């Protein structure tokens, strides 16, 4: 599954093992998610993480 965000240079790529968000113009992923739903994001020297479990599923149809 591939998704784009309007107004941003971000592309999300989903697959069985997790998800990766790539910001165009950068070499590294903006976000990464493992199969357990843990999100990982780095900013400068900080490594930030959070859980996507329990979030409501988006009401938009897939691919829109």
mmCIF file as gemmi writes it, N, C-alpha and C atoms, coordinates in Angstrom:
data_model
loop_
_atom_site.group_PDB
_atom_site.id
_atom_site.type_symbol
_atom_site.label_atom_id
_atom_site.label_alt_id
_atom_site.label_comp_id
_atom_site.label_asym_id
_atom_site.label_entity_id
_atom_site.label_seq_id
_atom_site.pdbx_PDB_ins_code
_atom_site.Cartn_x
_atom_site.Cartn_y
_atom_site.Cartn_z
_atom_site.occupancy
_atom_site.B_iso_or_equiv
_atom_site.pdbx_formal_charge
_atom_site.auth_seq_id
_atom_site.auth_asym_id
_atom_site.pdbx_PDB_model_num
ATOM 1 N N . UNK Axp A 1 ? 0.85 -1.172 0 1 0 ? 1 A 1
ATOM 2 C CA . UNK Axp A 1 ? 0 0 0 1 0 ? 1 A 1
ATOM 3 C C . UNK Axp A 1 ? 0.902 1.244 0 1 0 ? 1 A 1
ATOM 4 N N . UNK Axp A 2 ? 0.589 2.202 -0.832 1 0 ? 2 A 1
ATOM 5 C CA . UNK Axp A 2 ? 1.335 3.453 -0.905 1 0 ? 2 A 1
ATOM 6 C C . UNK Axp A 2 ? 0.351 4.601 -0.734 1 0 ? 2 A 1
ATOM 7 N N . UNK Axp A 3 ? 0.686 5.579 0.105 1 0 ? 3 A 1
ATOM 8 C CA . UNK Axp A 3 ? -0.181 6.735 0.326 1 0 ? 3 A 1
ATOM 9 C C . UNK Axp A 3 ? 0.653 8.011 0.264 1 0 ? 3 A 1
ATOM 10 N N . UNK Axp A 4 ? 0.029 9.09 -0.202 1 0 ? 4 A 1
ATOM 11 C CA . UNK Axp A 4 ? 0.665 10.407 -0.289 1 0 ? 4 A 1
ATOM 12 C C . UNK Axp A 4 ? -0.085 11.386 0.589 1 0 ? 4 A 1
ATOM 13 N N . UNK Axp A 5 ? 0.584 12.432 1.031 1 0 ? 5 A 1
ATOM 14 C CA . UNK Axp A 5 ? -0.058 13.483 1.812 1 0 ? 5 A 1
ATOM 15 C C . UNK Axp A 5 ? 0.036 14.78 1.034 1 0 ? 5 A 1
ATOM 16 N N . UNK Axp A 6 ? -1.117 15.393 0.779 1 0 ? 6 A 1
ATOM 17 C CA . UNK Axp A 6 ? -1.137 16.658 0.03 1 0 ? 6 A 1
ATOM 18 C C . UNK Axp A 6 ? -0.416 17.756 0.803 1 0 ? 6 A 1
ATOM 19 N N . UNK Axp A 7 ? 0.308 18.578 0.078 1 0 ? 7 A 1
ATOM 20 C CA . UNK Axp A 7 ? 0.997 19.704 0.699 1 0 ? 7 A 1
ATOM 21 C C . UNK Axp A 7 ? 2.293 19.33 1.409 1 0 ? 7 A 1
ATOM 22 N N . UNK Axp A 8 ? 2.667 18.068 1.374 1 0 ? 8 A 1
ATOM 23 C CA . UNK Axp A 8 ? 3.914 17.638 2.014 1 0 ? 8 A 1
ATOM 24 C C . UNK Axp A 8 ? 4.651 16.715 1.051 1 0 ? 8 A 1
ATOM 25 N N . UNK Axp A 9 ? 5.921 16.592 1.247 1 0 ? 9 A 1
ATOM 26 C CA . UNK Axp A 9 ? 6.729 15.71 0.4 1 0 ? 9 A 1
ATOM 27 C C . UNK Axp A 9 ? 6.895 14.353 1.063 1 0 ? 9 A 1
ATOM 28 N N . UNK Axp A 10 ? 5.81 13.795 1.613 1 0 ? 10 A 1
ATOM 29 C CA . UNK Axp A 10 ? 5.885 12.536 2.335 1 0 ? 10 A 1
ATOM 30 C C . UNK Axp A 10 ? 5.152 11.431 1.592 1 0 ? 10 A 1
ATOM 31 N N . UNK Axp A 11 ? 5.752 10.254 1.578 1 0 ? 11 A 1
ATOM 32 C CA . UNK Axp A 11 ? 5.16 9.064 0.971 1 0 ? 11 A 1
ATOM 33 C C . UNK Axp A 11 ? 5.19 7.966 2.026 1 0 ? 11 A 1
ATOM 34 N N . UNK Axp A 12 ? 4.045 7.335 2.293 1 0 ? 12 A 1
ATOM 35 C CA . UNK Axp A 12 ? 3.968 6.217 3.237 1 0 ? 12 A 1
ATOM 36 C C . UNK Axp A 12 ? 3.875 4.923 2.446 1 0 ? 12 A 1
ATOM 37 N N . UNK Axp A 13 ? 4.673 3.952 2.841 1 0 ? 13 A 1
ATOM 38 C CA . UNK Axp A 13 ? 4.69 2.651 2.183 1 0 ? 13 A 1
ATOM 39 C C . UNK Axp A 13 ? 4.419 1.603 3.253 1 0 ? 13 A 1
ATOM 40 N N . UNK Axp A 14 ? 3.311 0.871 3.099 1 0 ? 14 A 1
ATOM 41 C CA . UNK Axp A 14 ? 2.944 -0.151 4.072 1 0 ? 14 A 1
ATOM 42 C C . UNK Axp A 14 ? 3.143 -1.54 3.504 1 0 ? 14 A 1
ATOM 43 N N . UNK Axp A 15 ? 3.488 -2.468 4.37 1 0 ? 15 A 1
ATOM 44 C CA . UNK Axp A 15 ? 3.685 -3.856 3.963 1 0 ? 15 A 1
ATOM 45 C C . UNK Axp A 15 ? 3.466 -4.734 5.183 1 0 ? 15 A 1
ATOM 46 N N . UNK Axp A 16 ? 3.559 -6.038 5.05 1 0 ? 16 A 1
ATOM 47 C CA . UNK Axp A 16 ? 3.252 -6.972 6.131 1 0 ? 16 A 1
ATOM 48 C C . UNK Axp A 16 ? 4.114 -6.773 7.375 1 0 ? 16 A 1
ATOM 49 N N . UNK Axp A 17 ? 5.339 -6.361 7.218 1 0 ? 17 A 1
ATOM 50 C CA . UNK Axp A 17 ? 6.265 -6.223 8.335 1 0 ? 17 A 1
ATOM 51 C C . UNK Axp A 17 ? 6.166 -4.878 9.052 1 0 ? 17 A 1
ATOM 52 N N . UNK Axp A 18 ? 5.42 -3.908 8.511 1 0 ? 18 A 1
ATOM 53 C CA . UNK Axp A 18 ? 5.298 -2.595 9.136 1 0 ? 18 A 1
ATOM 54 C C . UNK Axp A 18 ? 5.071 -1.52 8.103 1 0 ? 18 A 1
ATOM 55 N N . UNK Axp A 19 ? 5.491 -0.299 8.422 1 0 ? 19 A 1
ATOM 56 C CA . UNK Axp A 19 ? 5.277 0.84 7.536 1 0 ? 19 A 1
ATOM 57 C C . UNK Axp A 19 ? 6.509 1.737 7.575 1 0 ? 19 A 1
ATOM 58 N N . UNK Axp A 20 ? 6.776 2.428 6.473 1 0 ? 20 A 1
ATOM 59 C CA . UNK Axp A 20 ? 7.868 3.396 6.4 1 0 ? 20 A 1
ATOM 60 C C . UNK Axp A 20 ? 7.318 4.654 5.747 1 0 ? 20 A 1
ATOM 61 N N . UNK Axp A 21 ? 7.631 5.82 6.324 1 0 ? 21 A 1
ATOM 62 C CA . UNK Axp A 21 ? 7.256 7.106 5.741 1 0 ? 21 A 1
ATOM 63 C C . UNK Axp A 21 ? 8.537 7.767 5.262 1 0 ? 21 A 1
ATOM 64 N N . UNK Axp A 22 ? 8.584 8.109 3.983 1 0 ? 22 A 1
ATOM 65 C CA . UNK Axp A 22 ? 9.772 8.723 3.389 1 0 ? 22 A 1
ATOM 66 C C . UNK Axp A 22 ? 9.446 10.157 3.018 1 0 ? 22 A 1
ATOM 67 N N . UNK Axp A 23 ? 10.282 11.076 3.447 1 0 ? 23 A 1
ATOM 68 C CA . UNK Axp A 23 ? 10.123 12.471 3.065 1 0 ? 23 A 1
ATOM 69 C C . UNK Axp A 23 ? 11.032 12.708 1.872 1 0 ? 23 A 1
ATOM 70 N N . UNK Axp A 24 ? 10.45 13.087 0.747 1 0 ? 24 A 1
ATOM 71 C CA . UNK Axp A 24 ? 11.228 13.301 -0.469 1 0 ? 24 A 1
ATOM 72 C C . UNK Axp A 24 ? 12.226 14.428 -0.254 1 0 ? 24 A 1
ATOM 73 N N . UNK Axp A 25 ? 13.405 14.251 -0.79 1 0 ? 25 A 1
ATOM 74 C CA . UNK Axp A 25 ? 14.455 15.238 -0.593 1 0 ? 25 A 1
ATOM 75 C C . UNK Axp A 25 ? 15.358 14.889 0.578 1 0 ? 25 A 1
ATOM 76 N N . UNK Axp A 26 ? 15.033 13.801 1.287 1 0 ? 26 A 1
ATOM 77 C CA . UNK Axp A 26 ? 15.855 13.323 2.395 1 0 ? 26 A 1
ATOM 78 C C . UNK Axp A 26 ? 16.244 11.88 2.121 1 0 ? 26 A 1
ATOM 79 N N . UNK Axp A 27 ? 17.34 11.435 2.688 1 0 ? 27 A 1
ATOM 80 C CA . UNK Axp A 27 ? 17.807 10.07 2.469 1 0 ? 27 A 1
ATOM 81 C C . UNK Axp A 27 ? 17.261 9.077 3.487 1 0 ? 27 A 1
ATOM 82 N N . UNK Axp A 28 ? 16.817 9.551 4.643 1 0 ? 28 A 1
ATOM 83 C CA . UNK Axp A 28 ? 16.377 8.638 5.684 1 0 ? 28 A 1
ATOM 84 C C . UNK Axp A 28 ? 14.854 8.723 5.865 1 0 ? 28 A 1
ATOM 85 N N . UNK Axp A 29 ? 14.231 7.671 6.383 1 0 ? 29 A 1
ATOM 86 C CA . UNK Axp A 29 ? 12.784 7.701 6.616 1 0 ? 29 A 1
ATOM 87 C C . UNK Axp A 29 ? 12.415 8.743 7.675 1 0 ? 29 A 1
ATOM 88 N N . UNK Axp A 30 ? 11.262 9.382 7.522 1 0 ? 30 A 1
ATOM 89 C CA . UNK Axp A 30 ? 10.778 10.337 8.513 1 0 ? 30 A 1
ATOM 90 C C . UNK Axp A 30 ? 10.222 9.609 9.732 1 0 ? 30 A 1
ATOM 91 N N . UNK Axp A 31 ? 9.533 8.49 9.513 1 0 ? 31 A 1
ATOM 92 C CA . UNK Axp A 31 ? 8.974 7.654 10.571 1 0 ? 31 A 1
ATOM 93 C C . UNK Axp A 31 ? 9.185 6.2 10.188 1 0 ? 31 A 1
ATOM 94 N N . UNK Axp A 32 ? 9.163 5.337 11.178 1 0 ? 32 A 1
ATOM 95 C CA . UNK Axp A 32 ? 9.203 3.9 10.931 1 0 ? 32 A 1
ATOM 96 C C . UNK Axp A 32 ? 8.273 3.232 11.936 1 0 ? 32 A 1
ATOM 97 N N . UNK Axp A 33 ? 7.585 2.15 11.531 1 0 ? 33 A 1
ATOM 98 C CA . UNK Axp A 33 ? 6.697 1.431 12.437 1 0 ? 33 A 1
ATOM 99 C C . UNK Axp A 33 ? 6.972 -0.061 12.331 1 0 ? 33 A 1
ATOM 100 N N . UNK Axp A 34 ? 7.123 -0.708 13.483 1 0 ? 34 A 1
ATOM 101 C CA . UNK Axp A 34 ? 7.356 -2.151 13.489 1 0 ? 34 A 1
ATOM 102 C C . UNK Axp A 34 ? 6.02 -2.899 13.501 1 0 ? 34 A 1
ATOM 103 N N . UNK Axp A 35 ? 6.039 -4.233 13.356 1 0 ? 35 A 1
ATOM 104 C CA . UNK Axp A 35 ? 4.793 -5.009 13.303 1 0 ? 35 A 1
ATOM 105 C C . UNK Axp A 35 ? 3.925 -4.891 14.561 1 0 ? 35 A 1
ATOM 106 N N . UNK Axp A 36 ? 4.507 -4.527 15.697 1 0 ? 36 A 1
ATOM 107 C CA . UNK Axp A 36 ? 3.74 -4.389 16.94 1 0 ? 36 A 1
ATOM 108 C C . UNK Axp A 36 ? 3.025 -3.042 17.031 1 0 ? 36 A 1
ATOM 109 N N . UNK Axp A 37 ? 3.243 -2.135 16.083 1 0 ? 37 A 1
ATOM 110 C CA . UNK Axp A 37 ? 2.587 -0.829 16.092 1 0 ? 37 A 1
ATOM 111 C C . UNK Axp A 37 ? 3.382 0.264 16.78 1 0 ? 37 A 1
ATOM 112 N N . UNK Axp A 38 ? 4.662 0.052 17.041 1 0 ? 38 A 1
ATOM 113 C CA . UNK Axp A 38 ? 5.509 1.061 17.682 1 0 ? 38 A 1
ATOM 114 C C . UNK Axp A 38 ? 6.083 1.986 16.621 1 0 ? 38 A 1
ATOM 115 N N . UNK Axp A 39 ? 5.823 3.298 16.759 1 0 ? 39 A 1
ATOM 116 C CA . UNK Axp A 39 ? 6.341 4.312 15.84 1 0 ? 39 A 1
ATOM 117 C C . UNK Axp A 39 ? 7.68 4.832 16.354 1 0 ? 39 A 1
ATOM 118 N N . UNK Axp A 40 ? 8.625 5.027 15.453 1 0 ? 40 A 1
ATOM 119 C CA . UNK Axp A 40 ? 9.933 5.56 15.815 1 0 ? 40 A 1
ATOM 120 C C . UNK Axp A 40 ? 10.236 6.739 14.896 1 0 ? 40 A 1
ATOM 121 N N . UNK Axp A 41 ? 10.672 7.852 15.495 1 0 ? 41 A 1
ATOM 122 C CA . UNK Axp A 41 ? 10.97 9.078 14.748 1 0 ? 41 A 1
ATOM 123 C C . UNK Axp A 41 ? 12.226 9.689 15.353 1 0 ? 41 A 1
ATOM 124 N N . UNK Axp A 42 ? 13.119 10.173 14.511 1 0 ? 42 A 1
ATOM 125 C CA . UNK Axp A 42 ? 14.307 10.846 15.021 1 0 ? 42 A 1
ATOM 126 C C . UNK Axp A 42 ? 14.279 12.312 14.622 1 0 ? 42 A 1
ATOM 127 N N . UNK Axp A 43 ? 14.719 13.147 15.537 1 0 ? 43 A 1
ATOM 128 C CA . UNK Axp A 43 ? 14.82 14.582 15.279 1 0 ? 43 A 1
ATOM 129 C C . UNK Axp A 43 ? 16.129 15.057 15.907 1 0 ? 43 A 1
ATOM 130 N N . UNK Axp A 44 ? 17.048 15.498 15.055 1 0 ? 44 A 1
ATOM 131 C CA . UNK Axp A 44 ? 18.399 15.866 15.489 1 0 ? 44 A 1
ATOM 132 C C . UNK Axp A 44 ? 19.03 14.685 16.213 1 0 ? 44 A 1
ATOM 133 N N . UNK Axp A 45 ? 19.29 14.814 17.501 1 0 ? 45 A 1
ATOM 134 C CA . UNK Axp A 45 ? 19.885 13.709 18.263 1 0 ? 45 A 1
ATOM 135 C C . UNK Axp A 45 ? 18.87 12.964 19.113 1 0 ? 45 A 1
ATOM 136 N N . UNK Axp A 46 ? 17.607 13.346 19.06 1 0 ? 46 A 1
ATOM 137 C CA . UNK Axp A 46 ? 16.569 12.698 19.857 1 0 ? 46 A 1
ATOM 138 C C . UNK Axp A 46 ? 15.929 11.553 19.092 1 0 ? 46 A 1
ATOM 139 N N . UNK Axp A 47 ? 15.655 10.462 19.787 1 0 ? 47 A 1
ATOM 140 C CA . UNK Axp A 47 ? 14.894 9.349 19.224 1 0 ? 47 A 1
ATOM 141 C C . UNK Axp A 47 ? 13.564 9.325 19.958 1 0 ? 47 A 1
ATOM 142 N N . UNK Axp A 48 ? 12.482 9.571 19.222 1 0 ? 48 A 1
ATOM 143 C CA . UNK Axp A 48 ? 11.146 9.615 19.799 1 0 ? 48 A 1
ATOM 144 C C . UNK Axp A 48 ? 10.389 8.364 19.391 1 0 ? 48 A 1
ATOM 145 N N . UNK Axp A 49 ? 9.562 7.838 20.296 1 0 ? 49 A 1
ATOM 146 C CA . UNK Axp A 49 ? 8.772 6.659 19.954 1 0 ? 49 A 1
ATOM 147 C C . UNK Axp A 49 ? 7.392 6.772 20.579 1 0 ? 49 A 1
ATOM 148 N N . UNK Axp A 50 ? 6.457 6.042 20.007 1 0 ? 50 A 1
ATOM 149 C CA . UNK Axp A 50 ? 5.089 6.018 20.501 1 0 ? 50 A 1
ATOM 150 C C . UNK Axp A 50 ? 4.392 4.788 19.964 1 0 ? 50 A 1
ATOM 151 N N . UNK Axp A 51 ? 3.183 4.56 20.437 1 0 ? 51 A 1
ATOM 152 C CA . UNK Axp A 51 ? 2.432 3.379 20.026 1 0 ? 51 A 1
ATOM 153 C C . UNK Axp A 51 ? 1.234 3.793 19.19 1 0 ? 51 A 1
ATOM 154 N N . UNK Axp A 52 ? 1.018 3.082 18.084 1 0 ? 52 A 1
ATOM 155 C CA . UNK Axp A 52 ? -0.135 3.341 17.225 1 0 ? 52 A 1
ATOM 156 C C . UNK Axp A 52 ? -1.3 2.424 17.578 1 0 ? 52 A 1
ATOM 157 N N . UNK Axp A 53 ? -1.119 1.543 18.546 1 0 ? 53 A 1
ATOM 158 C CA . UNK Axp A 53 ? -2.2 0.65 18.949 1 0 ? 53 A 1
ATOM 159 C C . UNK Axp A 53 ? -3.288 1.459 19.634 1 0 ? 53 A 1
ATOM 160 N N . UNK Axp A 54 ? -4.516 1.142 19.357 1 0 ? 54 A 1
ATOM 161 C CA . UNK Axp A 54 ? -5.643 1.822 19.971 1 0 ? 54 A 1
ATOM 162 C C . UNK Axp A 54 ? -6.1 3.061 19.228 1 0 ? 54 A 1
ATOM 163 N N . UNK Axp A 55 ? -5.388 3.464 18.182 1 0 ? 55 A 1
ATOM 164 C CA . UNK Axp A 55 ? -5.822 4.604 17.385 1 0 ? 55 A 1
ATOM 165 C C . UNK Axp A 55 ? -6.973 4.184 16.487 1 0 ? 55 A 1
ATOM 166 N N . UNK Axp A 56 ? -7.926 5.079 16.277 1 0 ? 56 A 1
ATOM 167 C CA . UNK Axp A 56 ? -9.063 4.781 15.405 1 0 ? 56 A 1
ATOM 168 C C . UNK Axp A 56 ? -8.589 4.657 13.966 1 0 ? 56 A 1
ATOM 169 N N . UNK Axp A 57 ? -9.177 3.727 13.251 1 0 ? 57 A 1
ATOM 170 C CA . UNK Axp A 57 ? -8.827 3.547 11.845 1 0 ? 57 A 1
ATOM 171 C C . UNK Axp A 57 ? -9.385 4.71 11.045 1 0 ? 57 A 1
ATOM 172 N N . UNK Axp A 58 ? -8.615 5.188 10.077 1 0 ? 58 A 1
ATOM 173 C CA . UNK Axp A 58 ? -9.023 6.313 9.239 1 0 ? 58 A 1
ATOM 174 C C . UNK Axp A 58 ? -10.283 5.956 8.455 1 0 ? 58 A 1
ATOM 175 N N . UNK Axp A 59 ? -11.231 6.887 8.391 1 0 ? 59 A 1
ATOM 176 C CA . UNK Axp A 59 ? -12.498 6.639 7.703 1 0 ? 59 A 1
ATOM 177 C C . UNK Axp A 59 ? -12.363 6.73 6.185 1 0 ? 59 A 1
ATOM 178 N N . UNK Axp A 60 ? -11.271 7.287 5.692 1 0 ? 60 A 1
ATOM 179 C CA . UNK Axp A 60 ? -11.087 7.424 4.244 1 0 ? 60 A 1
ATOM 180 C C . UNK Axp A 60 ? -10.859 6.059 3.607 1 0 ? 60 A 1
ATOM 181 N N . UNK Axp A 61 ? -11.334 5.922 2.394 1 0 ? 61 A 1
ATOM 182 C CA . UNK Axp A 61 ? -11.141 4.668 1.67 1 0 ? 61 A 1
ATOM 183 C C . UNK Axp A 61 ? -9.675 4.502 1.305 1 0 ? 61 A 1
ATOM 184 N N . UNK Axp A 62 ? -9.221 3.26 1.268 1 0 ? 62 A 1
ATOM 185 C CA . UNK Axp A 62 ? -7.837 2.985 0.931 1 0 ? 62 A 1
ATOM 186 C C . UNK Axp A 62 ? -7.531 3.437 -0.489 1 0 ? 62 A 1
ATOM 187 N N . UNK Axp A 63 ? -6.401 4.125 -0.656 1 0 ? 63 A 1
ATOM 188 C CA . UNK Axp A 63 ? -5.986 4.584 -1.974 1 0 ? 63 A 1
ATOM 189 C C . UNK Axp A 63 ? -6.538 5.937 -2.375 1 0 ? 63 A 1
ATOM 190 N N . UNK Axp A 64 ? -7.271 6.605 -1.488 1 0 ? 64 A 1
ATOM 191 C CA . UNK Axp A 64 ? -7.809 7.927 -1.852 1 0 ? 64 A 1
ATOM 192 C C . UNK Axp A 64 ? -6.931 9.038 -1.348 1 0 ? 64 A 1
